[in-house]
Amino acid sequence: MNHPQQHDLTVGHVAAFYHRGLLHFGFVSEITNGKITLIDTSSEAISLSPSRVILASKEFVATDPACLADFKRQALLDSEQLSPITISGESFGDICARLQVIDDIKRFALYLHLRNHPELYYQKHDSFHSRNTEESKLYLESRSRELLRKDFLQRVEIYIKSLLTNHDNSGLEASDVQNLILELRQILQGNRKEDLERLLMRYSEDGNAINLALRLRKELGDISHDPALDASGLPISFLYNAENISLILPTLPLADHPAFSIDDEDTVDYDDAISLQATACGF
């Protein structure tokens, strides 16, 4: 979510801005040569372009980091009290006007509410939108997959570190081993696994992800002792234990009387058979 509205900055005004991927609160301490210097709640001075500011106070003025921290704390508390709202392609300024949100802390609280609930809202260009029930469900499912993927890659990274430093703690679960072997095979076959490839590149001694992928396959026992076959990424073993696979025989309908067939016992199609039954009129 970027630039919810235009703003005029002067010394002391509070601003919300992104720095190193995180949302910060700061107050303007200096404006020189088209740059503003902001002091955040940790007293760090950050210089940036005014265009980087997401939201700015209109009247509230902070004089020190403690005052700024109080402002931020109250905005966070107020944001947690807000109920979901319906938005259909409105700018942040339009939303504030419609809801009659004028107070600076309330404005920041509203922005935090929109930002902290991506399962409810999304921003396209300069407009905010509410997600419907299906969109919220899809977002949460996608987010869940992203978190699972992130956790998996973290465990793989721990494993790679332990391998390169000759430590015993692999950090991999049984399912991780199977998934990692499968993805290493896919990379060697030319299929892209960009996040895993970036991880391999980061820890590859020669900058070659393929070489590290081959080493990992070897460490995980997924090798054939044929360099060409191993480098191809083709599977050379089953990833799953066949003993754990449950085989269920099909249930066939059975008659309540015997029949005789001339087909042998190996046939799969008993189509030459006869049965004999006694009835009131004969057989």
VOFI-811863 format. One record per residue (C-alpha): x, y, z; residue in three letters. Coordinates in steps of 0.25 Angstrom, whole numbers, padded with zeros to 4 digits, always signed. Example, Ala and Ser with C-alpha at 12.3 -4.5 7.8 and 13.67 -1.06 7.14 Angstrom:
BEGIN
+0049-0018+0031ALA/+0055-0004+0029SER/
***
This chain:
BEGIN
+0000+0000+0000MET/+0007+0013-0005ASN/+0004+0027-0004HIS/-0011+0028+0001PRO/-0011+0043-0001GLN/-0004+0056-0004GLN/+0003+0063+0008HIS/+0010+0076+0011ASP/+0022+0074+0021LEU/+0027+0083+0030THR/+0037+0082+0042VAL/+0031+0074+0054GLY/+0020+0067+0045HIS/+0019+0052+0047VAL/+0020+0043+0035ALA/+0019+0028+0032ALA/+0029+0023+0022PHE/+0036+0010+0018TYR/+0050+0008+0021HIS/+0058-0005+0019ARG/+0045-0012+0016GLY/+0038-0008+0029LEU/+0028+0003+0032LEU/+0033+0014+0041HIS/+0028+0026+0048PHE/+0036+0038+0049GLY/+0035+0053+0050PHE/+0042+0063+0041VAL/+0054+0069+0047SER/+0060+0076+0035GLU/+0056+0079+0020ILE/+0068+0083+0011THR/+0071+0082-0004ASN/+0058+0074-0007GLY/+0061+0064+0004LYS/+0054+0062+0018ILE/+0061+0057+0030THR/+0052+0048+0039LEU/+0055+0044+0053ILE/+0048+0030+0056ASP/+0044+0025+0070THR/+0058+0019+0072SER/+0064+0033+0070SER/+0070+0029+0056GLU/+0071+0040+0046ALA/+0067+0036+0032ILE/+0068+0044+0020SER/+0059+0042+0008LEU/+0051+0048-0003SER/+0037+0054+0001PRO/+0031+0045-0009SER/+0035+0033+0000ARG/+0025+0038+0011VAL/+0012+0029+0011ILE/+0004+0038+0021LEU/+0007+0051+0028ALA/+0000+0058+0040SER/-0008+0071+0037LYS/-0007+0077+0050GLU/+0000+0068+0060PHE/+0014+0072+0063VAL/+0024+0063+0070ALA/+0036+0069+0077THR/+0044+0057+0081ASP/+0044+0041+0079PRO/+0036+0039+0092ALA/+0025+0048+0087CYS/+0025+0041+0074LEU/+0025+0027+0081ALA/+0012+0032+0089ASP/+0006+0036+0075PHE/+0009+0023+0069LYS/+0005+0015+0081ARG/-0009+0021+0081GLN/-0011+0020+0066ALA/-0008+0005+0067LEU/-0018+0003+0079LEU/-0029+0011+0071ASP/-0026+0002+0059SER/-0029-0010+0067GLU/-0042-0005+0071GLN/-0047-0002+0056LEU/-0058-0011+0050SER/-0057-0016+0035PRO/-0062-0006+0025ILE/-0067-0007+0011THR/-0058+0000+0001ILE/-0060+0000-0014SER/-0049+0007-0022GLY/-0047+0019-0013GLU/-0034+0027-0010SER/-0030+0028+0005PHE/-0034+0043+0005GLY/-0048+0039+0000ASP/-0049+0028+0011ILE/-0046+0038+0021CYS/-0056+0048+0016ALA/-0067+0038+0015ARG/-0064+0033+0029LEU/-0062+0047+0034GLN/-0048+0043+0040VAL/-0041+0056+0042ILE/-0032+0055+0054ASP/-0018+0051+0051ASP/-0017+0039+0060ILE/-0030+0034+0055LYS/-0025+0035+0041ARG/-0012+0028+0044PHE/-0020+0017+0051ALA/-0029+0015+0039LEU/-0017+0014+0030TYR/-0011+0003+0039LEU/-0024-0004+0039HIS/-0024-0005+0024LEU/-0010-0009+0024ARG/-0010-0019+0035ASN/-0022-0027+0029HIS/-0018-0031+0015PRO/-0028-0042+0016GLU/-0039-0032+0016LEU/-0034-0021+0007TYR/-0025-0019-0005TYR/-0019-0006-0012GLN/-0019-0005-0027LYS/-0011+0008-0031HIS/-0017+0019-0022ASP/-0030+0012-0019SER/-0034+0003-0008PHE/-0044-0009-0009HIS/-0050-0019+0000SER/-0049-0034-0003ARG/-0061-0042-0004ASN/-0062-0055+0004THR/-0056-0063-0007GLU/-0045-0054-0009GLU/-0042-0054+0006SER/-0042-0069+0006LYS/-0032-0070-0006LEU/-0023-0059+0000TYR/-0022-0067+0013LEU/-0020-0080+0006GLU/-0009-0073-0003SER/-0003-0067+0010ARG/-0003-0081+0017SER/+0005-0087+0005ARG/+0015-0076+0005GLU/+0018-0078+0020LEU/+0019-0093+0019LEU/+0029-0090+0007ARG/+0037-0080+0015LYS/+0038-0090+0027ASP/+0042-0101+0017PHE/+0053-0092+0011LEU/+0058-0088+0025GLN/+0060-0103+0029ARG/+0067-0106+0016VAL/+0076-0094+0019GLU/+0079-0099+0033ILE/+0082-0113+0026TYR/+0092-0107+0016ILE/+0099-0099+0027LYS/+0101-0111+0035SER/+0106-0119+0023LEU/+0116-0108+0019LEU/+0121-0106+0033THR/+0121-0121+0036ASN/+0111-0121+0047HIS/+0101-0132+0050ASP/+0088-0124+0052ASN/+0082-0125+0039SER/+0069-0118+0042GLY/+0061-0126+0032LEU/+0048-0134+0035GLU/+0045-0147+0027ALA/+0035-0140+0018SER/+0046-0129+0015ASP/+0056-0139+0010VAL/+0046-0145+0000GLN/+0042-0131-0005ASN/+0056-0126-0006LEU/+0060-0138-0014ILE/+0048-0136-0023LEU/+0052-0121-0025GLU/+0066-0123-0027LEU/+0063-0133-0038ARG/+0054-0123-0044GLN/+0065-0112-0044ILE/+0074-0122-0051LEU/+0064-0125-0061GLN/+0063-0110-0065GLY/+0050-0107-0057ASN/+0050-0094-0050ARG/+0050-0093-0034LYS/+0054-0079-0033GLU/+0054-0078-0018ASP/+0062-0091-0016LEU/+0071-0087-0027GLU/+0074-0074-0020ARG/+0077-0081-0007LEU/+0087-0091-0014LEU/+0094-0079-0021MET/+0096-0072-0008ARG/+0103-0084-0002TYR/+0110-0090-0014SER/+0125-0088-0013GLU/+0127-0086-0028ASP/+0114-0079-0031GLY/+0108-0091-0038ASN/+0095-0095-0032ALA/+0095-0108-0040ILE/+0108-0113-0033ASN/+0102-0111-0020LEU/+0089-0118-0024ALA/+0097-0130-0028LEU/+0104-0130-0015ARG/+0091-0129-0007LEU/+0086-0141-0015ARG/+0098-0149-0012LYS/+0097-0146+0003GLU/+0082-0149+0003LEU/+0085-0163-0003GLY/+0079-0160-0017ASP/+0090-0164-0026ILE/+0092-0175-0036SER/+0108-0174-0037HIS/+0106-0171-0051ASP/+0110-0156-0053PRO/+0102-0154-0066ALA/+0089-0160-0060LEU/+0091-0152-0047ASP/+0093-0139-0054ALA/+0081-0142-0063SER/+0072-0141-0050GLY/+0064-0153-0054LEU/+0059-0161-0043PRO/+0067-0173-0039ILE/+0059-0178-0027SER/+0045-0177-0021PHE/+0043-0166-0011LEU/+0032-0173-0003TYR/+0033-0186+0005ASN/+0024-0196-0003ALA/+0021-0203+0011GLU/+0013-0191+0015ASN/+0004-0191+0003ILE/-0009-0197+0006SER/-0014-0206-0006LEU/-0029-0208-0006ILE/-0035-0219-0014LEU/-0047-0216-0022PRO/-0060-0221-0017THR/-0068-0229-0027LEU/-0082-0233-0027PRO/-0084-0248-0024LEU/-0096-0256-0027ALA/-0103-0265-0016ASP/-0100-0278-0025HIS/-0088-0284-0031PRO/-0085-0283-0046ALA/-0075-0291-0055PHE/-0066-0285-0065SER/-0057-0291-0076ILE/-0047-0279-0074ASP/-0035-0282-0067ASP/-0031-0276-0054GLU/-0022-0265-0060ASP/-0033-0259-0068THR/-0037-0244-0065VAL/-0051-0246-0072ASP/-0060-0258-0068TYR/-0069-0257-0080ASP/-0071-0272-0083ASP/-0079-0278-0071ALA/-0091-0285-0067ILE/-0099-0287-0054SER/-0110-0297-0051LEU/-0122-0294-0041GLN/-0134-0302-0037ALA/-0147-0294-0038THR/-0162-0298-0036ALA/-0163-0301-0051CYS/-0150-0309-0053GLY/-0136-0305-0055PHE/
***
